[in-house]
């Protein structure tokens, strides 16, 4: 049997304060790591969002060019009544369709659902389970 001043075995070598301090340090390290992961993940997703916004602006410019060509085709029909209008309308329609497809793809990339830090949430769930198991 151990006296009051000396530990009786390896399990009693650290005081409760030391254990609590170590646990607090571990939790701090864990939180710092999770915050770093969340920041990295959000940086990546914001970069993707920016790329989608740039593609959307580009697609709007392409669609605007298509509108200009369509208007020129309409003007050619009204002013000249010659077959060149058909060619201008076909070209304009193709440009508008291409711009619409680009805009559709860009809007899909701009979804707010893509900003959720999925890996961080998964890691936080694992960390919470680990802490519960060790308490």
Secondary structure, 3 states (H helix, E strand, C coil): CCCCCCCCCHHHCCCHHHHHHHHHHHHHHHHHHHHHHHHHHHHHHHHHHHHHHHHHHHHHHHHHHHHHHHHHHHHHHHHHCCCHHHHHHHHHHHHHHHHHHHHHHHHHHCCHHHHCCHHHHHHHHHHHHHHHHHC
